[in-house]
């Protein structure tokens, strides 16, 4: 009687009503009664330990059996292991079974074994099991073959999976679901939808699993048209929407931007699962609607649904998108107050939030408290510094990451290269180039595009050209980057040649590409060619020029001394007539060619439009000084003093031994100051000899005589 009662308690406890402490008490009672060798008692005790997530005790119960001669005992434990992602333990148990006398694996054993092989991507193990199944004649079992297909798909061998699927003499809905789900989980969403349509065309009736995978594929492809059609089919067939299908529909409509429809379906779900809450929050998060996200969090709490790290990551992403610092801080406090253990994504979301809200120090503090920093955590820190314009800090953190022994990925290298581009840190860029080769990222378009941009901005045109020639695929951005590199380094004819090659390669230029080629013409003094490309942009490509394109045209004409023509273009276009940047460009040209008449007209407009900018006064002062009009010079200086305007000191940097050193004009506090000033004196001397002073768009000289 006592043994029957214990057995009853063991069976009922699997449903979750028994605690681990009670489980151990039952185990003690079984040992006391001498029932530890009983297969039926051991099997139920193992199941009870598994339900309490105590896998170690379950394994000990199994190992203490002298003669575990019931295959269902082995199958049950293997199945429990795979359900809980303990794939190594499942394969160890299977290997032990193969050497166990008097027992033979059956059709219930192999699905668990194949699931473990797929989970660990052990394709050689899976192929050995496949060969064994052929010998045993078990491939006629639909469930076994479906498991084999799933294993091949998870190991990336889709050819083998499809061949097996095509050779199946008999298929069921579960088998189709395996193929569709495998394609979905492998990111082949269009292929998943293709199989979904093929399945229906052959007369199979999709079930909840099928519809969930198909609708989720639509969500990833942002294909609302197909998703809506599947939804309509569900309505027409009077299909009962369960929590999974409903959550998939909410997610699909939310990702596609139809939040009203997503909310309508969400509110109809009687018992909302965590997945459905997450789907709805994710939809609002993509829109940056923090208020609606936090309101949903409050509703979750009222309905006793505990948010996961996925929920909170979505909420923080909404705050980042809308730069809502207060809402973000509220969520950060919520995480701390509820003692929620942060994972990789949650930590990354917090760091990203503070960067997006301009709180760099807070982002640094959050990052410093992460105990185990993954590559994702380092990446969000590096990209955060880059987005905030802290390029030196980004390179420092990249170097710290390497010292920590973390292997960089494509995102890391791309962000680090952006910093090198902005700082013209060529030596650091070359180090990253070596890292790209070592880690075999030469086929990654984004990384190679960033590498091209780095070499171009550092002025190493030959290296940039070599990278451009080796690109796996050339897009508009890479063509434009190379044209800019040629144009800005005095190789205008190469820039024009490359632009024409781009046109012949059927890549349609945008306004940025035209800006690059017109700018190249401006630097080389090719006025007629520049005007030709400007007219081509307007007449053939139907791109209406903005202030930026007009500014480039004005720069082109201004450099050539065609000031009246340039000024006439400005005057005849009302939408650019008062543009400060454009007028500054023309004003610089007036200074270069000493045209005081037009210069004075433009200066009046500039000083009215931007009263706090001292550059106009500085250039105007130089213009008068070059004509020996010292009274006018004094008047301008008095005006600047009256307005409390001071010329901002120029900031420069130099790379020494792979370290970036910054210094201001007249600054003598930085290392190697004597060497730098000596070098500047030599440059200034050469410039004087060749009378080669260059002017920027504000009219300031790039190099000026250093203070003595």
ZIFENDA-V42151 format. One record per residue. N is the residue number from 1. PHI is phi in radians with two decimals (* if undefined). OMEGA is omega in whole degrees, 0 to 359 (none if undefined). D_LAST is the distance of its C-alpha to the last C-alpha in Angstrom with 1 decimal. Layout:
n | phi | omega | d_last
N | PHI | OMEGA | D_LAST
N | PHI | OMEGA | D_LAST
This chain:
n | phi | omega | d_last
1 | * | 181 | 105.1
2 | -1.12 | 181 | 102.0
3 | -1.16 | 179 | 100.7
4 | -1.15 | 179 | 101.3
5 | -1.16 | 179 | 99.5
6 | -1.11 | 179 | 96.4
7 | -1.07 | 178 | 96.4
8 | -1.10 | 179 | 96.6
9 | -1.16 | 179 | 93.6
10 | -1.10 | 182 | 91.6
11 | -1.17 | 181 | 92.2
12 | -1.26 | 182 | 91.5
13 | -1.22 | 181 | 88.3
14 | -1.09 | 181 | 86.6
15 | -1.26 | 176 | 86.1
16 | 1.81 | 182 | 83.5
17 | -1.53 | 183 | 85.8
18 | -1.89 | 178 | 85.6
19 | -1.48 | 179 | 82.6
20 | -1.10 | 179 | 81.5
21 | -1.10 | 179 | 83.2
22 | -1.15 | 179 | 86.5
23 | -1.06 | 180 | 86.1
24 | -1.18 | 177 | 85.8
25 | -1.14 | 177 | 88.9
26 | -1.12 | 178 | 90.9
27 | -1.04 | 179 | 89.7
28 | -1.06 | 180 | 91.0
29 | -1.15 | 179 | 94.3
30 | -1.09 | 179 | 94.7
31 | -1.12 | 180 | 94.2
32 | -1.05 | 182 | 96.7
33 | -1.47 | 178 | 99.3
34 | 1.29 | 184 | 98.7
35 | -1.81 | 186 | 97.6
36 | -1.20 | 179 | 94.2
37 | -1.61 | 181 | 95.8
38 | -1.32 | 181 | 97.0
39 | -1.08 | 184 | 95.3
40 | -1.17 | 178 | 95.8
41 | -1.22 | 180 | 94.4
42 | -1.11 | 180 | 91.5
43 | -1.06 | 181 | 90.6
44 | -1.22 | 178 | 90.6
45 | -1.17 | 177 | 88.7
46 | -1.06 | 179 | 86.0
47 | -1.04 | 181 | 85.7
48 | -1.20 | 177 | 85.4
49 | -1.11 | 179 | 82.6
50 | -1.09 | 180 | 80.8
51 | -1.13 | 177 | 81.2
52 | -1.60 | 179 | 79.6
53 | 1.10 | 178 | 76.7
54 | -1.80 | 186 | 77.7
55 | -1.27 | 180 | 77.7
56 | -1.11 | 180 | 77.8
57 | -1.16 | 178 | 81.1
58 | -1.07 | 180 | 82.5
59 | -1.13 | 180 | 81.8
60 | -1.14 | 178 | 83.4
61 | -1.04 | 180 | 86.6
62 | -1.12 | 183 | 86.8
63 | -1.16 | 181 | 86.3
64 | -1.38 | 177 | 89.0
65 | -1.34 | 181 | 91.6
66 | -1.28 | 183 | 93.8
67 | -2.31 | 179 | 95.1
68 | -1.36 | 188 | 93.0
69 | -1.63 | 178 | 95.4
70 | -1.95 | 183 | 94.8
71 | -1.07 | 180 | 92.4
72 | -1.14 | 177 | 91.7
73 | -1.13 | 178 | 90.1
74 | -1.12 | 182 | 87.6
75 | -1.08 | 181 | 87.0
76 | -1.12 | 181 | 86.4
77 | -1.18 | 178 | 83.8
78 | -1.08 | 179 | 82.0
79 | -1.11 | 178 | 82.0
80 | -1.11 | 178 | 80.6
81 | -1.06 | 184 | 77.8
82 | -1.20 | 177 | 76.7
83 | -1.08 | 181 | 76.9
84 | -1.80 | 176 | 74.4
85 | 1.08 | 175 | 72.2
86 | -1.64 | 189 | 73.2
87 | -1.23 | 178 | 73.6
88 | -1.06 | 179 | 73.3
89 | -1.10 | 180 | 76.1
90 | -1.12 | 180 | 78.2
91 | -1.23 | 176 | 77.9
92 | -1.07 | 180 | 78.6
93 | -1.15 | 179 | 81.7
94 | -1.13 | 179 | 82.8
95 | -1.09 | 178 | 82.3
96 | -1.15 | 179 | 84.5
97 | -1.09 | 182 | 87.1
98 | -1.07 | 181 | 87.4
99 | -1.75 | 182 | 88.5
100 | -1.60 | 182 | 90.8
101 | -1.21 | 173 | 94.5
102 | 1.23 | 179 | 96.9
103 | -2.14 | 182 | 94.2
104 | -2.32 | 177 | 93.0
105 | -1.09 | 181 | 90.0
106 | -2.14 | 184 | 91.2
107 | -1.18 | 177 | 89.9
108 | -1.56 | 180 | 88.5
109 | -1.37 | 192 | 86.4
110 | -1.19 | 176 | 84.5
111 | -0.99 | 178 | 82.7
112 | -1.19 | 181 | 81.0
113 | -1.09 | 181 | 80.2
114 | -1.17 | 176 | 78.7
115 | -1.12 | 178 | 76.7
116 | -1.15 | 178 | 75.2
117 | -1.08 | 179 | 74.4
118 | -1.16 | 180 | 72.7
119 | -1.11 | 180 | 70.7
120 | -1.67 | 183 | 69.4
121 | 0.99 | 178 | 69.2
122 | -1.61 | 186 | 71.5
123 | -1.18 | 180 | 72.9
124 | -1.15 | 174 | 74.6
125 | -1.02 | 181 | 76.6
126 | -1.04 | 179 | 77.4
127 | -1.19 | 176 | 78.7
128 | -1.14 | 177 | 80.9
129 | -1.11 | 178 | 82.3
130 | -1.01 | 179 | 82.8
131 | -1.07 | 179 | 84.9
132 | -1.11 | 180 | 86.9
133 | -1.15 | 178 | 87.6
134 | -1.12 | 180 | 89.0
135 | -1.10 | 183 | 91.3
136 | -1.40 | 181 | 92.5
137 | 1.28 | 183 | 93.0
138 | -1.61 | 180 | 91.0
139 | -1.25 | 176 | 89.0
140 | -1.30 | 178 | 91.8
141 | -1.39 | 185 | 90.6
142 | -1.05 | 182 | 88.4
143 | -1.13 | 180 | 86.4
144 | -1.13 | 180 | 85.7
145 | -1.13 | 177 | 84.6
146 | -1.06 | 179 | 82.4
147 | -1.15 | 179 | 80.7
148 | -1.17 | 177 | 80.2
149 | -1.05 | 180 | 78.7
150 | -1.06 | 180 | 76.3
151 | -1.09 | 180 | 75.3
152 | -1.10 | 180 | 74.5
153 | -1.12 | 180 | 72.5
154 | -1.18 | 177 | 70.4
155 | -1.54 | 177 | 69.7
156 | 1.47 | 180 | 68.5
157 | -1.65 | 184 | 71.6
158 | -1.19 | 178 | 72.6
159 | -1.07 | 179 | 74.7
160 | -1.15 | 180 | 76.9
161 | -1.10 | 182 | 77.1
162 | -1.17 | 179 | 78.2
163 | -1.05 | 178 | 80.7
164 | -1.06 | 181 | 82.3
165 | -1.07 | 181 | 82.4
166 | -1.18 | 182 | 84.1
167 | -1.47 | 182 | 86.6
168 | -1.16 | 180 | 87.8
169 | -1.21 | 182 | 91.4
170 | -2.42 | 179 | 91.2
171 | -2.17 | 173 | 88.3
172 | -2.16 | 182 | 88.0
173 | -1.07 | 181 | 85.5
174 | -1.06 | 180 | 83.8
175 | -1.16 | 176 | 83.2
176 | -1.08 | 179 | 81.6
177 | -1.05 | 179 | 79.5
178 | -1.04 | 181 | 78.2
179 | -1.12 | 182 | 77.0
180 | -1.10 | 181 | 75.4
181 | -1.13 | 179 | 73.8
182 | -1.12 | 177 | 72.4
183 | -1.10 | 180 | 70.8
184 | -1.10 | 183 | 69.3
185 | -1.16 | 179 | 68.0
186 | -1.63 | 177 | 66.4
187 | 1.43 | 179 | 64.5
188 | -1.67 | 189 | 66.9
189 | -1.22 | 179 | 67.8
190 | -1.12 | 179 | 69.1
191 | -1.20 | 177 | 71.4
192 | -1.06 | 179 | 72.7
193 | -1.18 | 178 | 73.6
194 | -1.09 | 179 | 75.3
195 | -1.18 | 177 | 77.5
196 | -1.06 | 180 | 78.3
197 | -1.18 | 179 | 79.6
198 | -1.12 | 179 | 81.5
199 | -1.06 | 180 | 83.1
200 | -1.13 | 181 | 84.4
201 | -1.10 | 180 | 85.6
202 | -1.59 | 173 | 87.8
203 | 1.60 | 177 | 89.4
204 | -1.42 | 180 | 87.8
205 | -1.65 | 180 | 87.2
206 | -1.10 | 175 | 83.7
207 | -1.96 | 184 | 83.5
208 | -1.01 | 181 | 80.9
209 | -1.10 | 180 | 78.8
210 | -1.07 | 183 | 78.8
211 | -1.13 | 180 | 77.8
212 | -1.08 | 180 | 75.1
213 | -1.15 | 182 | 73.5
214 | -1.17 | 181 | 73.9
215 | -1.16 | 178 | 72.5
216 | -1.12 | 176 | 69.6
217 | -1.14 | 176 | 68.9
218 | -1.06 | 179 | 68.8
219 | -1.08 | 181 | 66.2
220 | -1.21 | 179 | 63.9
221 | -1.54 | 186 | 64.3
222 | 0.94 | 181 | 63.9
223 | -1.69 | 184 | 67.2
224 | -1.22 | 181 | 68.8
225 | -1.06 | 179 | 71.4
226 | -1.17 | 179 | 73.0
227 | -1.06 | 180 | 72.6
228 | -1.17 | 179 | 74.3
229 | -1.16 | 177 | 77.1
230 | -1.13 | 178 | 77.7
231 | -1.06 | 180 | 77.8
232 | -1.11 | 178 | 80.3
233 | -1.11 | 177 | 82.4
234 | -1.04 | 180 | 82.5
235 | -1.16 | 182 | 83.7
236 | -1.11 | 181 | 86.3
237 | -1.50 | 182 | 87.6
238 | 0.94 | 180 | 87.8
239 | -1.27 | 181 | 85.7
240 | -1.34 | 182 | 85.2
241 | -1.31 | 174 | 81.5
242 | -1.58 | 184 | 80.7
243 | -1.08 | 182 | 77.5
244 | -1.22 | 180 | 75.8
245 | -1.14 | 180 | 76.5
246 | -1.06 | 179 | 75.6
247 | -1.10 | 179 | 72.3
248 | -1.13 | 178 | 71.5
249 | -1.14 | 178 | 72.3
250 | -1.04 | 180 | 70.1
251 | -1.11 | 182 | 67.2
252 | -1.11 | 180 | 67.8
253 | -1.15 | 179 | 67.9
254 | -1.13 | 180 | 65.0
255 | -1.16 | 180 | 62.8
256 | -1.49 | 173 | 63.9
257 | 1.59 | 179 | 62.9
258 | -1.68 | 186 | 66.4
259 | -1.22 | 179 | 66.2
260 | -1.09 | 179 | 69.2
261 | -1.20 | 178 | 71.5
262 | -1.04 | 181 | 69.9
263 | -1.16 | 180 | 70.5
264 | -1.04 | 180 | 74.1
265 | -1.22 | 181 | 75.0
266 | -1.03 | 182 | 73.2
267 | -1.20 | 180 | 75.2
268 | -1.47 | 180 | 78.4
269 | -1.31 | 185 | 77.9
270 | -1.16 | 178 | 80.3
271 | -2.07 | 187 | 78.8
272 | -1.43 | 177 | 75.1
273 | -1.42 | 177 | 73.7
274 | -1.07 | 179 | 70.1
275 | -1.07 | 181 | 69.5
276 | -1.18 | 176 | 70.5
277 | -1.07 | 180 | 68.3
278 | -1.08 | 180 | 65.4
279 | -1.11 | 181 | 66.1
280 | -1.20 | 179 | 66.2
281 | -1.11 | 179 | 63.0
282 | -1.07 | 178 | 61.3
283 | -1.05 | 178 | 62.3
284 | -1.17 | 181 | 60.8
285 | -1.11 | 180 | 57.7
286 | -1.08 | 179 | 57.0
287 | -1.52 | 182 | 57.0
288 | 1.36 | 182 | 54.7
289 | -1.54 | 185 | 57.5
290 | -1.22 | 182 | 56.8
291 | -1.06 | 180 | 59.4
292 | -1.14 | 178 | 62.2
293 | -1.08 | 182 | 61.1
294 | -1.22 | 176 | 61.1
295 | -1.12 | 177 | 64.4
296 | -1.15 | 176 | 65.9
297 | -1.08 | 178 | 64.6
298 | -1.11 | 179 | 66.4
299 | -1.11 | 177 | 69.6
300 | -1.02 | 181 | 69.3
301 | -1.07 | 179 | 69.3
302 | -1.12 | 181 | 72.3
303 | -1.63 | 175 | 74.2
304 | 1.02 | 174 | 73.3
305 | -1.85 | 184 | 71.3
306 | -1.39 | 180 | 68.4
307 | -1.19 | 176 | 65.2
308 | -1.66 | 177 | 63.9
309 | -1.14 | 176 | 60.3
310 | -1.12 | 178 | 60.8
311 | -1.01 | 184 | 61.7
312 | -1.20 | 176 | 58.6
313 | -1.11 | 178 | 56.3
314 | -1.12 | 179 | 57.6
315 | -1.10 | 179 | 57.1
316 | -1.18 | 178 | 53.5
317 | -1.11 | 177 | 52.9
318 | -1.08 | 179 | 54.1
319 | -1.13 | 178 | 51.7
320 | -1.14 | 182 | 48.8
321 | -1.06 | 183 | 49.9
322 | -1.71 | 181 | 50.0
323 | 0.91 | 179 | 47.1
324 | -1.58 | 184 | 49.7
325 | -1.12 | 184 | 48.0
326 | -1.08 | 178 | 50.8
327 | -1.12 | 178 | 53.5
328 | -1.11 | 179 | 51.5
329 | -1.14 | 176 | 51.1
330 | -1.04 | 180 | 54.9
331 | -1.18 | 178 | 55.7
332 | -1.06 | 178 | 53.4
333 | -1.12 | 179 | 55.2
334 | -1.06 | 180 | 58.6
335 | -1.11 | 181 | 57.8
336 | -1.19 | 184 | 56.9
337 | -1.09 | 182 | 59.9
338 | -1.61 | 177 | 62.4
339 | 0.91 | 179 | 61.0
340 | -1.40 | 182 | 60.7
341 | -1.34 | 184 | 59.5
342 | -1.29 | 173 | 56.5
343 | -1.79 | 183 | 56.6
344 | -1.00 | 186 | 54.0
345 | -1.24 | 180 | 54.3
346 | -1.19 | 177 | 54.3
347 | -1.09 | 179 | 51.1
348 | -1.10 | 180 | 49.4
349 | -1.13 | 178 | 50.6
350 | -1.14 | 179 | 49.2
351 | -1.08 | 180 | 45.7
352 | -1.06 | 179 | 45.8
353 | -0.98 | 184 | 46.9
354 | -1.18 | 175 | 44.0
355 | -1.14 | 182 | 41.4
356 | -1.12 | 180 | 43.1
357 | -1.61 | 176 | 43.0
358 | 1.36 | 180 | 39.3
359 | -1.74 | 185 | 40.1
360 | -1.13 | 182 | 38.0
361 | -1.11 | 179 | 38.3
362 | -1.14 | 177 | 42.1
363 | -1.05 | 178 | 42.3
364 | -1.09 | 180 | 40.5
365 | -1.12 | 179 | 43.0
366 | -1.08 | 181 | 46.0
367 | -1.08 | 183 | 44.8
368 | -1.14 | 182 | 44.3
369 | -1.54 | 177 | 47.9
370 | -1.33 | 186 | 49.4
371 | -1.27 | 179 | 51.2
372 | -1.93 | 184 | 51.9
373 | -1.49 | 177 | 49.2
374 | -1.46 | 178 | 50.6
375 | -1.08 | 178 | 48.7
376 | -1.13 | 180 | 49.3
377 | -1.13 | 178 | 47.6
378 | -1.10 | 182 | 44.5
379 | -1.05 | 182 | 44.6
380 | -1.17 | 178 | 44.7
381 | -1.25 | 180 | 41.7
382 | -1.13 | 181 | 39.6
383 | -1.17 | 177 | 40.7
384 | -1.13 | 177 | 40.2
385 | -1.07 | 181 | 36.5
386 | -1.09 | 181 | 36.2
387 | -1.13 | 179 | 38.0
388 | -1.55 | 179 | 35.8
389 | 1.46 | 179 | 32.5
390 | -1.64 | 188 | 31.7
391 | -1.23 | 177 | 31.2
392 | -1.07 | 180 | 29.5
393 | -1.13 | 179 | 32.3
394 | -1.09 | 178 | 34.9
395 | -1.20 | 177 | 33.8
396 | -1.08 | 183 | 33.8
397 | -1.22 | 175 | 37.3
398 | -1.11 | 178 | 38.4
399 | -1.16 | 176 | 37.3
400 | -1.09 | 180 | 39.2
401 | -1.09 | 179 | 42.2
402 | -1.12 | 179 | 42.3
403 | -1.12 | 179 | 42.1
404 | -1.34 | 177 | 45.0
405 | 1.40 | 179 | 47.0
406 | -1.55 | 181 | 47.6
407 | -1.35 | 181 | 48.2
408 | -1.24 | 174 | 46.2
409 | -1.94 | 184 | 48.1
410 | -1.08 | 181 | 47.4
411 | -1.17 | 179 | 45.9
412 | -1.01 | 185 | 43.5
413 | -1.16 | 179 | 42.2
414 | -1.10 | 180 | 41.9
415 | -1.13 | 180 | 39.8
416 | -1.13 | 179 | 37.5
417 | -1.17 | 176 | 37.1
418 | -1.06 | 178 | 36.1
419 | -1.08 | 178 | 33.3
420 | -1.06 | 179 | 32.1
421 | -1.07 | 184 | 32.4
422 | -1.22 | 182 | 30.3
423 | -1.71 | 187 | 27.5
424 | 0.94 | 181 | 27.9
425 | -1.51 | 188 | 28.6
426 | -1.14 | 182 | 30.4
427 | -1.07 | 176 | 31.2
428 | -1.08 | 180 | 32.8
429 | -1.08 | 178 | 34.6
430 | -1.16 | 176 | 36.0
431 | -1.07 | 180 | 37.2
432 | -1.18 | 177 | 39.0
433 | -1.03 | 177 | 40.5
434 | -1.06 | 180 | 42.1
435 | -1.11 | 178 | 43.4
436 | -1.09 | 180 | 45.0
437 | -1.17 | 181 | 46.8
438 | -1.06 | 182 | 47.9
439 | -1.69 | 174 | 49.3
440 | 1.01 | 177 | 50.8
441 | -1.81 | 183 | 49.3
442 | -1.12 | 180 | 49.0
443 | -1.60 | 180 | 51.9
444 | -1.49 | 185 | 50.3
445 | -1.08 | 183 | 49.2
446 | -1.14 | 180 | 46.8
447 | -1.10 | 183 | 45.0
448 | -1.18 | 175 | 44.8
449 | -1.11 | 178 | 43.6
450 | -1.19 | 178 | 40.7
451 | -1.14 | 176 | 39.9
452 | -1.03 | 180 | 39.9
453 | -1.09 | 180 | 37.6
454 | -1.11 | 180 | 35.2
455 | -1.11 | 180 | 35.0
456 | -1.10 | 182 | 34.8
457 | -1.28 | 177 | 31.8
458 | -1.49 | 176 | 30.0
459 | 1.44 | 179 | 30.5
460 | -1.64 | 189 | 33.0
461 | -1.17 | 181 | 35.6
462 | -1.10 | 178 | 37.9
463 | -1.15 | 179 | 38.4
464 | -1.05 | 180 | 38.8
465 | -1.09 | 179 | 41.5
466 | -1.13 | 178 | 43.3
467 | -1.10 | 180 | 43.4
468 | -1.03 | 180 | 44.7
469 | -1.15 | 183 | 47.4
470 | -1.65 | 181 | 48.5
471 | -1.05 | 179 | 48.7
472 | -1.10 | 178 | 52.3
473 | -2.70 | 182 | 52.4
474 | -1.73 | 175 | 50.1
475 | -1.81 | 183 | 49.9
476 | -1.03 | 182 | 48.2
477 | -1.11 | 182 | 45.0
478 | -1.18 | 176 | 44.6
479 | -1.05 | 182 | 45.3
480 | -1.11 | 180 | 42.7
481 | -1.02 | 181 | 40.0
482 | -1.22 | 177 | 40.5
483 | -1.11 | 178 | 40.5
484 | -1.07 | 181 | 37.2
485 | -1.05 | 178 | 35.8
486 | -1.11 | 185 | 36.9
487 | -1.12 | 184 | 35.9
488 | -1.42 | 179 | 32.3
489 | -2.10 | 169 | 31.7
490 | 1.34 | 179 | 33.0
491 | -1.91 | 187 | 36.6
492 | -1.13 | 183 | 38.3
493 | -1.16 | 175 | 41.6
494 | -1.14 | 179 | 41.9
495 | -1.10 | 180 | 41.3
496 | -1.16 | 179 | 44.0
497 | -1.08 | 181 | 46.3
498 | -1.16 | 178 | 45.9
499 | -1.08 | 179 | 46.5
500 | -1.20 | 175 | 49.8
501 | -1.08 | 179 | 50.8
502 | -1.08 | 179 | 50.3
503 | -1.07 | 181 | 52.6
504 | -1.33 | 179 | 55.2
505 | -1.56 | 177 | 55.1
506 | 1.13 | 172 | 56.4
507 | -1.65 | 184 | 53.3
508 | -1.38 | 181 | 53.0
509 | -1.25 | 174 | 49.4
510 | -1.85 | 184 | 48.2
511 | -1.14 | 179 | 45.6
512 | -1.18 | 179 | 42.7
513 | -1.11 | 177 | 43.9
514 | -1.12 | 178 | 44.1
515 | -1.05 | 180 | 40.7
516 | -1.12 | 184 | 39.4
517 | -1.28 | 177 | 41.2
518 | -1.18 | 177 | 40.3
519 | -1.11 | 177 | 36.6
520 | -1.06 | 177 | 37.0
521 | -1.10 | 180 | 38.4
522 | -1.10 | 181 | 35.6
523 | -1.16 | 183 | 32.9
524 | -1.70 | 181 | 35.1
525 | 1.30 | 179 | 36.1
526 | -1.53 | 189 | 39.8
527 | -1.16 | 183 | 40.7
528 | -1.10 | 179 | 44.5
529 | -1.13 | 179 | 44.5
530 | -1.09 | 178 | 42.5
531 | -1.13 | 178 | 44.8
532 | -1.07 | 181 | 47.8
533 | -1.22 | 176 | 46.7
534 | -1.12 | 179 | 46.0
535 | -1.18 | 177 | 49.6
536 | -1.09 | 179 | 51.0
537 | -1.02 | 184 | 49.5
538 | -1.37 | 189 | 51.3
539 | -1.43 | 185 | 54.5
540 | -1.60 | 184 | 55.4
541 | -1.57 | 175 | 53.8
542 | 0.97 | 177 | 54.4
543 | -1.81 | 180 | 51.0
544 | -1.34 | 184 | 50.1
545 | -1.14 | 175 | 46.4
546 | -1.69 | 180 | 44.3
547 | -1.04 | 182 | 41.1
548 | -1.16 | 179 | 39.2
549 | -1.16 | 177 | 41.2
550 | -1.10 | 179 | 40.9
551 | -1.07 | 179 | 37.2
552 | -1.16 | 178 | 37.1
553 | -1.13 | 179 | 39.5
554 | -1.13 | 177 | 37.4
555 | -1.10 | 178 | 34.3
556 | -1.02 | 181 | 36.5
557 | -1.23 | 182 | 37.6
558 | -1.12 | 179 | 34.3
559 | -1.07 | 181 | 32.5
560 | -1.46 | 178 | 35.4
561 | 1.46 | 180 | 35.0
562 | -1.56 | 189 | 38.4
563 | -1.24 | 182 | 37.1
564 | -1.16 | 177 | 40.4
565 | -1.10 | 179 | 42.3
566 | -1.13 | 182 | 39.9
567 | -1.14 | 179 | 40.0
568 | -1.14 | 178 | 43.8
569 | -1.12 | 179 | 44.0
570 | -1.07 | 183 | 42.0
571 | -1.15 | 184 | 44.3
572 | -1.47 | 180 | 47.4
573 | -2.05 | 185 | 46.8
574 | -1.01 | 185 | 47.2
575 | -1.33 | 176 | 46.1
576 | -2.13 | 186 | 42.6
577 | -1.02 | 183 | 42.3
578 | -1.89 | 181 | 40.2
579 | -1.25 | 187 | 38.4
580 | -1.11 | 182 | 34.7
581 | -1.07 | 181 | 33.4
582 | -1.13 | 179 | 35.4
583 | -1.13 | 178 | 34.4
584 | -1.11 | 178 | 30.7
585 | -1.06 | 180 | 31.3
586 | -1.17 | 180 | 32.9
587 | -1.09 | 177 | 30.4
588 | -1.07 | 179 | 27.6
589 | -1.13 | 177 | 30.0
590 | -1.08 | 178 | 30.4
591 | -1.13 | 181 | 26.7
592 | -1.06 | 184 | 26.7
593 | -1.74 | 175 | 29.8
594 | 0.96 | 176 | 28.9
595 | -1.69 | 185 | 32.2
596 | -1.25 | 185 | 31.7
597 | -1.10 | 179 | 35.4
598 | -1.20 | 180 | 35.7
599 | -1.01 | 180 | 32.1
600 | -1.14 | 179 | 33.1
601 | -1.08 | 182 | 36.3
602 | -1.21 | 181 | 34.6
603 | -1.04 | 179 | 31.9
604 | -1.06 | 180 | 34.7
605 | -1.16 | 183 | 36.3
606 | -1.12 | 181 | 33.1
607 | -1.19 | 176 | 32.1
608 | -1.42 | 184 | 35.7
609 | -1.33 | 185 | 35.9
610 | -2.31 | 187 | 32.7
611 | -1.18 | 184 | 31.7
612 | -1.62 | 182 | 29.2
613 | -1.64 | 183 | 27.1
614 | -1.38 | 189 | 24.0
615 | -1.08 | 180 | 23.4
616 | -1.08 | 179 | 26.1
617 | -1.11 | 182 | 24.5
618 | -1.11 | 181 | 21.0
619 | -1.15 | 180 | 22.7
620 | -1.07 | 178 | 25.0
621 | -1.07 | 179 | 22.2
622 | -1.14 | 179 | 20.7
623 | -1.08 | 179 | 24.3
624 | -1.17 | 181 | 24.9
625 | -1.11 | 180 | 21.6
626 | -1.14 | 179 | 22.6
627 | -1.81 | 179 | 25.9
628 | 1.04 | 178 | 24.4
629 | -1.67 | 189 | 26.2
630 | -1.24 | 176 | 23.9
631 | -1.11 | 179 | 26.7
632 | -1.18 | 178 | 26.9
633 | -1.08 | 180 | 23.2
634 | -1.10 | 180 | 23.5
635 | -1.08 | 180 | 26.7
636 | -1.17 | 179 | 25.2
637 | -1.12 | 177 | 22.3
638 | -1.12 | 180 | 25.1
639 | -1.12 | 178 | 27.1
640 | -1.11 | 179 | 24.5
641 | -1.13 | 180 | 24.1
642 | -1.10 | 180 | 27.9
643 | -1.49 | 181 | 28.3
644 | 1.01 | 179 | 25.5
645 | -1.75 | 177 | 23.8
646 | -2.29 | 178 | 20.3
647 | -1.18 | 180 | 18.7
648 | -1.24 | 180 | 19.1
649 | -1.18 | 178 | 16.0
650 | -1.26 | 179 | 16.6
651 | -1.98 | 179 | 18.0
652 | -2.31 | 175 | 18.1
653 | -2.54 | 181 | 20.0
654 | -2.40 | 180 | 20.6
655 | -1.73 | 180 | 23.9
656 | -2.21 | 180 | 24.0
657 | 0.91 | 177 | 27.5
658 | 1.15 | 175 | 29.0
659 | -2.01 | 181 | 26.8
660 | -1.64 | 178 | 24.8
661 | -1.96 | 181 | 21.3
662 | -1.84 | 175 | 19.7
663 | -2.74 | 179 | 16.2
664 | -1.73 | 176 | 14.7
665 | -1.06 | 182 | 11.8
666 | 1.16 | 180 | 8.7
667 | -1.41 | 180 | 11.3
668 | -2.13 | 185 | 10.8
669 | -1.70 | 185 | 14.5
670 | -1.56 | 180 | 16.1
671 | -1.11 | 178 | 17.6
672 | 1.02 | 184 | 16.2
673 | -1.04 | 182 | 12.6
674 | -1.11 | 180 | 11.5
675 | -1.11 | 182 | 14.1
676 | -1.13 | 181 | 13.2
677 | -1.18 | 176 | 9.6
678 | -1.12 | 178 | 11.2
679 | -1.12 | 179 | 13.9
680 | -1.10 | 178 | 11.9
681 | -1.09 | 178 | 10.4
682 | -1.12 | 179 | 14.1
683 | -1.10 | 181 | 15.4
684 | -1.09 | 179 | 13.3
685 | -1.10 | 178 | 14.5
686 | -1.10 | 181 | 18.0
687 | -1.12 | 178 | 18.0
688 | -1.11 | 182 | 17.2
689 | -1.10 | 183 | 20.0
690 | -1.67 | 181 | 22.5
691 | 0.85 | 187 | 21.5
692 | -2.07 | 176 | 22.0
693 | -1.66 | 179 | 20.3
694 | -1.85 | 180 | 22.2
695 | -1.94 | 174 | 23.0
696 | -1.60 | 187 | 24.3
697 | -1.13 | 179 | 27.3
698 | -1.65 | 179 | 25.3
699 | 1.62 | 179 | 23.5
700 | -1.45 | 177 | 19.9
701 | -1.30 | 178 | 18.1
702 | -1.14 | 178 | 18.2
703 | -2.14 | 176 | 14.9
704 | -2.23 | 183 | 12.0
705 | -1.08 | 182 | 8.8
706 | -1.17 | 179 | 6.3
707 | -1.18 | 180 | 3.8
708 | -1.72 | none | 0.0
